[in-house]
Amino acid sequence: MEDEPEATPPESGFTLRKIDRAKSHPSSKPPTPAQRVERLPPGQHLTTKWPVLDLGVEPAIRHEDWALSIEGCSQGRVNLAWHAFLDLPQTDMRSDIHCVTAWSRYDNEWQGVATTTLLAAFPPLSDRTHVVLGSSDGYTTNLTLPDFAHHQAMLAHSWAGDLLTREHGGPVRAVVPHLYLWKSAKWLRSIRYVTEDEPGYWETRGYHNRGDPWAEERYR
């Protein structure tokens, strides 16, 4: 029997500070054409480190126990175990990542399954317009289907040639590099194709519904 997802943990001091900042921050402005072509989005600074941010819980999940639930696809509901996930066509991808807390890291080397591959294998029903990603720590985030199907988006199990560590979202995390990193759910447990938008954890706490870094869509 499949385990029930963890309840969302209580809001930590760090989380509450981020919520207060979202409430007090001005709305985003459209990017200029010059900003659109810049590799580093406005308001960001580069780092060679990979800071760890989460809700205060880092689930410990053995690879052999991991499974991904996919709902709203043409096959009904699918539960994809670790080895079945590895049997899907695998992709190497290099991308930059941009955190809403204003750091960016260039040239991350990922290995995993491209979201376009997943969508081809488990296509959403024709009335589905959005995707909700669910994590083992109770976290959720929402995406439009086009954003989920972005050519650089993937479900990653490895980074820089090694399996993802627990602190960075292993066994499997989403990587949606054209949006702020809160859209790249760690400890990925479920994918739901849905018929209407369902804002997730941060989106219901003052963060922008989409999160385009070049438009500085940090907050609503």
C-alpha positions in Angstrom: 0.0 0.0 0.0 1.4 3.4 -0.9 2.4 5.7 2.0 0.4 8.8 2.5 2.4 12.0 1.8 3.8 13.9 4.7 1.9 16.8 6.1 3.3 20.2 5.4 5.6 21.0 8.3 4.9 24.0 10.6 6.2 27.3 9.3 9.7 28.0 10.5 11.1 31.4 11.3 12.9 31.4 7.9 9.6 30.6 6.2 7.7 33.3 8.1 10.4 35.9 7.1 9.9 35.0 3.5 6.2 35.3 3.8 6.5 38.8 5.4 8.9 39.8 2.6 6.4 38.7 0.0 3.6 40.7 1.6 5.7 43.9 1.7 7.5 43.6 -1.6 6.3 45.7 -4.6 4.8 43.9 -7.7 7.1 42.8 -10.5 7.8 44.8 -13.6 8.1 43.5 -17.2 11.7 43.0 -18.2 13.3 45.3 -20.7 14.5 43.7 -24.0 18.1 44.1 -22.8 17.3 42.2 -19.6 15.7 39.4 -21.6 19.0 38.6 -23.4 21.2 38.8 -20.3 22.2 35.4 -18.9 22.0 36.7 -15.3 18.5 37.8 -14.5 18.0 41.2 -12.9 18.5 41.4 -9.1 20.6 38.1 -9.0 24.2 37.5 -8.0 26.3 34.6 -9.0 27.6 31.9 -6.6 29.6 28.8 -7.1 28.0 27.2 -4.1 24.7 25.5 -4.0 22.8 26.9 -1.0 20.2 24.6 0.7 16.7 26.0 1.3 13.7 24.0 2.3 10.7 24.0 4.7 12.8 22.6 7.5 12.4 18.9 6.8 14.7 16.8 4.6 13.0 13.5 4.0 15.2 10.4 4.0 14.1 8.2 1.1 15.9 5.1 -0.1 16.0 4.8 -3.8 14.4 1.3 -3.7 11.5 2.8 -1.7 11.0 5.8 -4.0 8.0 5.9 -6.4 6.4 8.6 -8.5 2.6 8.9 -8.7 1.3 10.4 -12.0 -2.4 11.3 -12.1 -4.6 12.8 -14.9 -2.8 11.0 -17.7 -4.3 8.8 -20.4 -3.4 5.7 -18.5 -5.3 6.8 -15.4 -3.1 6.8 -12.4 0.5 5.5 -12.7 2.9 4.6 -10.0 6.5 4.6 -11.3 9.0 2.8 -9.2 12.7 3.7 -9.2 13.9 1.1 -11.7 10.9 1.8 -14.0 11.9 5.5 -13.9 15.5 4.6 -14.9 14.1 2.5 -17.7 12.7 5.6 -19.4 15.0 7.4 -21.9 17.6 9.3 -19.9 18.9 12.8 -20.7 21.9 14.9 -19.8 21.1 18.6 -19.5 23.2 21.6 -18.6 21.3 24.6 -17.2 21.5 27.7 -14.9 19.4 27.9 -11.7 18.0 31.0 -10.2 16.7 31.2 -6.6 14.1 33.8 -5.5 16.5 34.7 -2.7 18.7 36.3 -5.3 21.5 33.8 -6.0 22.1 32.1 -9.4 24.4 29.2 -10.2 25.6 28.6 -13.8 26.3 25.4 -15.7 24.6 22.7 -13.6 25.0 19.3 -15.1 21.8 17.2 -14.6 20.9 13.6 -15.5 17.4 12.3 -15.5 14.2 12.2 -17.6 13.2 15.2 -19.6 9.6 16.3 -18.9 8.9 16.1 -22.7 9.8 12.4 -22.4 7.5 11.9 -19.4 4.7 13.7 -21.2 5.1 11.5 -24.3 5.1 8.3 -22.2 2.2 9.4 -19.9 0.3 12.1 -21.8 -2.2 14.3 -19.9 -5.9 14.0 -20.7 -7.0 16.6 -23.3 -8.8 18.8 -20.7 -5.7 19.2 -18.5 -4.0 22.6 -18.5 -1.8 22.7 -15.4 0.6 20.5 -13.4 0.9 20.3 -9.6 4.1 18.8 -8.3 4.0 17.2 -4.8 7.0 16.5 -2.5 7.5 14.1 0.3 7.8 16.9 2.8 4.3 18.1 2.0 5.4 20.9 -0.4 3.5 21.6 -3.6 4.0 24.0 -6.5 2.0 24.7 -9.7 3.0 25.0 -13.4 1.3 25.5 -16.6 1.6 22.6 -19.0 3.8 24.7 -21.4 6.2 25.6 -18.5 6.3 21.9 -17.4 7.1 21.0 -21.1 9.9 23.5 -21.4 12.8 22.1 -23.5 15.2 22.3 -20.4 12.8 21.0 -17.8 13.4 17.6 -16.4 13.1 15.2 -13.5 16.7 14.8 -12.2 18.2 12.0 -10.2 21.8 13.1 -10.6 23.9 16.3 -10.5 27.5 16.6 -11.7 27.7 12.9 -12.3 26.6 11.8 -8.8 23.2 10.8 -7.5 21.4 13.8 -5.9 22.0 14.1 -2.2 19.2 14.2 0.3 19.7 17.9 1.0 19.3 18.8 -2.7 16.1 16.8 -3.2 17.2 13.2 -4.0 16.2 10.6 -5.0 14.4 12.8 -7.7 13.7 16.4 -8.0 12.1 18.6 -10.7 14.3 21.1 -12.5 12.5 23.9 -14.3 15.4 26.3 -14.9 13.6 29.0 -16.8 11.6 29.8 -13.6 12.7 30.6 -10.1 13.9 27.6 -8.2 10.9 27.2 -5.9 9.2 25.8 -8.9 11.7 22.9 -9.1 10.2 20.8 -6.3 12.6 18.6 -4.3 11.9 15.1 -3.1 9.4 14.7 -5.9 6.6 12.3 -5.1 3.7 13.1 -7.3 2.7 14.8 -10.6 -0.9 15.7 -11.1 -2.2 17.0 -14.5 -5.2 19.1 -13.5 -8.0 21.0 -15.3 -7.4 24.4 -13.6 -4.6 26.2 -11.8 -3.9 25.1 -8.2 -1.5 27.4 -6.5 1.0 25.6 -4.3 2.8 26.3 -1.0 4.6 29.5 -1.8 2.0 30.7 -4.3 -0.6 30.8 -1.6 1.8 32.7 0.7 2.4 35.8 -1.4 4.8 34.5 -4.1 4.2 35.0 -7.8 2.1 32.4 -9.5 4.6 31.8 -12.3 8.1 33.1 -11.2 9.9 34.3 -14.3 13.4 35.5 -13.1 13.9 37.9 -16.0 10.6 39.6 -15.2 11.5 39.5 -11.5 8.2 37.7 -10.8 9.2 37.1 -7.2 5.9 38.2 -5.5 2.3 38.9 -6.4 
